[in-house]
Amino acid sequence: MIFSEALGRLEGLGRSAAALLPGLAIAFVLFGLGLLAARGVRAAVRRAAELREASPGSASVLGRIAGGVTVLVSFLVAASVAFPSVSAADLFNLLGIGGVAIGFAFRDVLQNLLAGILILLTRPFVIGDQIRAGSHEGTVEDVWVRATVLRTYDNQRVLIPNATLFVDKITVITAHDKRRLAFPLTIGNGDDIKTARQVIVEALRGTEGVLADPAPEALVTRLGAAGVDMTARFWIDPPRRRDAVDALDYAISNVKEALTAAGIDLPYPTSQVLLHDQTEATDGDRSSQREGWPAGKSPPRARWKVLHEERDDREYGSAERGNSVRKGDPA
């Protein structure tokens, strides 16, 4: 009895498996076609990314992502064909629940992944651009899915998370062909501003790397503590860091030599410190001391005079103090 029941169950399983065989065969064929399609999609996306001047690494990453999505879709289609009782909606629901769990577990990784994909698609900067992100500045060497590779000017490699670049502010230094540079300087109060301006502009025009259009200029910014503060501004092309450093070096050197040759002063802040040993009769008396504040209508009395009067009041009384004043003591 038990043997016959078990045999019947085995026959039922065999019939069910036989019924699934055509679907499984079709599913394997569809999945194989999906794998071939994934290879084609991967190659097409990689080629399209390279045409948009993406780096080989970035193009490869985008191709792998597109290929993976194609493989996933092919698997879902094949599973629906192989197991008709399982609908595509059930599979997507299962993937949704699993995706939520994975998202909580790898939130930062997925955030950088999505930010990297958006950076590769929107291209706020390209490979070779020089950017400034926070305290880091350098040349973009590559854009990975997780991070952007930055090579600093002192030849260090910095990996910046893509989520940080996508959310925070970044400065693309080489976004445009031309770049304006500036440096401050100070001329003497007795120097002629028009002459100094002309000397500065002519020196900049003769500097290597400085563009004639837009023309260099020298602007007065304020009346400083040591003289007249000015700012020299000029444009360079290309705008890379090496060119900017060289242009500033040449420009500052030429302007300094030209101003010196023209007899224009380049003053620096000076300070005067007055030291008193508090032994002079006028120390502390604003109405008669040689340096200090103006006397005003009611200047403060010298401290030594106040102390002298208080001592006389204690020892001799006000009458005796008056007599001592009339006899010539300082009051």
SVG drawing of the C-alpha trace seen along z (x, -y; Angstrom):
<svg xmlns="http://www.w3.org/2000/svg" viewBox="-2 -132 67 134">
<polyline fill="none" stroke="black" stroke-width="0.4" points="0.0,0.0 2.7,-2.5 4.9,-1.4 2.2,-1.9 1.4,-5.4 5.1,-6.4 5.3,-5.0 2.3,-7.1 3.9,-10.2 7.0,-9.6 5.0,-9.1 3.3,-12.4 6.6,-14.2 7.9,-12.7 4.9,-13.8 5.3,-17.4 8.9,-17.4 8.1,-16.2 5.6,-19.0 8.2,-21.5 10.8,-20.3 9.6,-22.3 9.3,-25.4 12.8,-24.9 14.2,-24.4 12.6,-27.5 13.8,-29.4 17.4,-28.3 17.2,-29.4 15.8,-32.8 18.4,-33.2 21.2,-32.3 19.9,-34.9 19.7,-37.4 23.4,-36.8 24.3,-37.4 22.2,-40.6 23.9,-41.7 27.3,-41.4 26.0,-43.5 24.5,-46.1 27.7,-46.2 29.8,-46.9 27.3,-49.5 27.2,-51.4 31.0,-51.3 31.3,-52.6 28.8,-55.4 30.6,-56.5 33.9,-56.6 32.4,-58.8 31.4,-61.2 35.1,-61.4 34.7,-59.3 37.8,-57.5 38.2,-53.7 37.6,-52.8 34.4,-54.9 33.1,-53.5 33.8,-49.9 31.9,-50.6 28.9,-51.9 29.0,-49.0 29.1,-46.5 26.1,-48.2 24.1,-48.1 25.1,-44.4 24.1,-43.5 20.7,-45.1 20.1,-43.2 21.1,-39.9 18.7,-40.5 15.8,-41.2 16.6,-38.1 16.6,-36.0 13.2,-37.3 11.8,-36.5 13.3,-33.0 12.0,-32.3 8.5,-33.4 8.6,-31.0 10.1,-28.1 7.7,-28.4 4.3,-29.7 2.8,-29.7 5.3,-32.4 4.4,-35.7 6.7,-38.5 5.0,-40.6 6.0,-38.1 9.6,-38.2 9.7,-42.0 8.1,-42.0 10.8,-39.6 13.5,-41.8 11.9,-44.8 12.0,-43.3 15.6,-42.2 16.5,-45.6 15.2,-47.3 17.3,-45.0 20.4,-45.5 19.8,-49.3 19.7,-49.5 22.8,-47.4 24.9,-49.1 23.4,-52.6 26.7,-54.5 27.9,-52.2 24.7,-52.5 24.7,-56.3 28.2,-56.6 27.2,-54.1 24.2,-56.2 26.2,-59.4 29.0,-57.9 26.6,-56.9 25.0,-60.4 28.5,-62.0 29.4,-59.8 26.2,-60.7 25.9,-64.4 29.7,-65.0 30.1,-68.1 33.9,-67.6 35.9,-65.3 39.1,-63.3 42.0,-65.7 40.1,-68.7 41.5,-70.4 39.0,-70.8 38.8,-72.0 36.6,-70.1 36.8,-71.2 40.4,-71.4 41.5,-69.2 42.6,-70.5 44.2,-68.6 43.7,-66.9 40.9,-64.3 42.6,-61.0 39.6,-58.8 35.9,-58.5 35.1,-55.2 31.6,-54.0 32.4,-54.6 34.9,-57.5 36.7,-60.0 40.5,-59.8 42.2,-63.1 45.9,-63.7 47.1,-66.7 49.8,-69.1 52.3,-67.5 51.7,-64.1 49.4,-62.6 46.4,-60.5 43.1,-61.4 39.9,-59.4 36.8,-61.6 33.5,-59.8 31.2,-60.5 28.3,-61.4 30.4,-64.2 31.2,-65.6 27.6,-65.3 26.1,-67.1 28.8,-69.6 30.1,-72.5 33.1,-72.0 35.1,-74.4 36.2,-73.3 39.3,-75.4 39.8,-74.3 36.1,-74.5 36.9,-77.5 39.8,-78.4 40.8,-81.6 41.4,-82.4 41.9,-85.7 44.7,-86.1 45.3,-89.0 47.8,-90.1 47.8,-93.0 50.4,-95.8 50.9,-99.1 52.3,-102.3 53.3,-105.4 50.9,-108.1 53.1,-110.6 53.2,-108.7 51.1,-109.6 48.3,-106.9 48.0,-107.5 51.7,-107.0 51.8,-103.9 48.8,-102.5 50.4,-103.0 53.7,-101.4 51.9,-98.3 49.8,-97.8 52.8,-98.2 54.8,-95.7 51.9,-93.2 51.6,-93.5 55.2,-92.6 54.9,-89.6 55.1,-86.1 51.8,-84.2 49.6,-87.3 46.9,-87.8 46.5,-91.1 42.7,-90.6 41.2,-90.9 43.7,-93.7 45.5,-93.7 44.4,-96.4 45.5,-98.0 42.7,-99.1 42.8,-101.2 41.1,-99.2 41.6,-101.4 43.7,-103.8 45.7,-101.5 47.8,-102.0 51.1,-102.1 50.0,-103.8 47.6,-103.3 46.5,-99.7 46.0,-98.5 45.2,-95.2 46.9,-94.1 44.7,-91.8 45.4,-89.9 44.2,-86.8 46.0,-83.7 45.3,-80.8 45.5,-77.8 44.2,-78.1 46.0,-75.2 47.8,-75.4 51.4,-75.2 50.6,-78.1 49.0,-80.1 52.0,-79.8 54.5,-80.7 52.4,-83.7 52.1,-85.1 55.9,-84.6 56.7,-86.6 54.0,-89.2 55.0,-90.1 58.7,-90.2 58.2,-92.5 55.8,-94.8 58.2,-95.2 61.1,-95.9 59.1,-98.4 57.8,-100.3 61.3,-100.5 62.8,-101.8 60.1,-104.4 60.9,-105.7 57.6,-104.6 57.7,-103.6 56.6,-100.2 56.1,-100.9 55.5,-98.4 53.6,-98.9 55.7,-100.6 54.9,-101.2 56.3,-103.7 56.5,-102.6 56.9,-105.3 58.4,-104.3 58.1,-106.6 60.0,-106.0 57.5,-108.1 60.2,-110.5 59.3,-113.7 57.2,-116.3 54.8,-116.2 54.2,-112.4 50.5,-111.7 49.5,-115.4 47.8,-115.5 47.8,-119.3 51.6,-119.5 53.2,-116.2 55.1,-115.9 53.3,-112.9 49.8,-111.6 46.1,-112.5 44.8,-116.1 44.1,-117.9 40.4,-118.6 38.2,-120.8 38.6,-118.8 41.8,-116.8 42.5,-114.1 45.0,-115.2 48.3,-113.5 48.2,-110.7 51.4,-111.8 49.7,-115.2 46.7,-113.6 48.8,-111.4 51.0,-114.3 47.9,-116.4 46.4,-113.4 49.7,-113.0 49.9,-116.7 46.3,-116.6 47.1,-113.8 50.4,-115.2 49.9,-119.0 46.3,-119.7 44.9,-121.8 46.3,-125.1 49.9,-123.9 49.5,-122.3 48.3,-125.7 51.4,-127.4 53.6,-124.8 52.0,-125.4 52.5,-129.1 56.2,-128.6 56.7,-126.9 55.9,-123.3 54.3,-121.7 50.5,-121.6"/>
</svg>
